[in-house]
Amino acid sequence: MSEPAPCRLCPRRCGVLRSPEKGQGFCRVGSTALVARAAPHIWEEPCISGTRGTGAVFFSGCTLRCAYCQNCEISHDGQGTPLSARQLADVFKKLEDQGVHSLSLVTPTQFLPSILNALELYRPGIPIVYNCGGYELTETVQALDGIVDVWLPDIKNHSPRLSKLLLGCEDYFEHASAAVKQMCLQSGPPQYNEEGIMTRGTLVRHLIIPGCVTDTINILRFIAEELPQGTPISLMRQYTPSSRCRVAGLDRRVTDAEYARALDAAEAFRLEGFLQDAESADSSFTPPFDGTGI
């Protein structure tokens, strides 16, 4: 059994010792990858899911603690199946064999060493998508240069006050903004194949939160002013109230008026990308984390 090593993979830099089975850091997981689901996923942006889906591998644990998280059973509770590097590599190949457009690593940072070991054993011949919450170290992003083809980060909050309340970290935007700039630098302009699938690039997501549209506008301004021109965005309206959320005001969906303000800002800043309609705010779009595909 390998000796535990201090963990400094994310901006929290816990420095705790993580054994293969256990971890006392913020993410609460050991170093062996925990996977809750691995299956073709059709509910991402069209340039990611296409017609055959992206091969989404949902990892357990998280470096954030979003108060409204839709995936609490895996992000907060650690539900998942432990997989060795060999087993994880086999999962990657199985998904590729199903004909998906890409391999999506969903919330992967806490298991990055295990994932890199798996990719050394088997590197799929399809684009690798890094789907993360944006709370990353630039050093971690740099270490993935030449490995990740498509970056799919969130930028969740701009305000330190809101970040502390909703995400559990006051320095969220400081790190997310720097990390996303580095992602854009490494990926270069977006590239697409003949099917319209993004094969390289950075697509920035933002989830509109009820009562927080001013924060949304500040994030859209940052994207317009500080990221390369033409960086596509995904402006999401899928916020769904969670029974576990205890933050006042988050027990409702985004209103039409709030969404209109966000759309007006995106148009004013001349941002292009993807939008969601009101029907997307439904829990039926959250996949079951039942070990499918493992």
Secondary structure, DSSP 8 states (H G I E B T S, - for coil): ----EE--SSTT----EE-SS-B-STT---SSEEEEEEEEE--S-HHHHTTT-EEEEEES--S---TT-S-HHHHTT---EEE-HHHHHHHHHHHHHTT-S-EEEES-GGGHHHHHHHHHH---SS-EEEEE-S---HHHHHHTTTT-SEEEEB---S-HHHHHHHHS-TTHHHHHHHHHHHHHHHH-S-EE-TTS-EEEEE-EEEE--TT-HHHHHHHHHHHHHHS-TT--EEEE------TT--STT-SS---HHHHHHHHHHHHHTT--EEE--GGG--GGGS---S-TT-
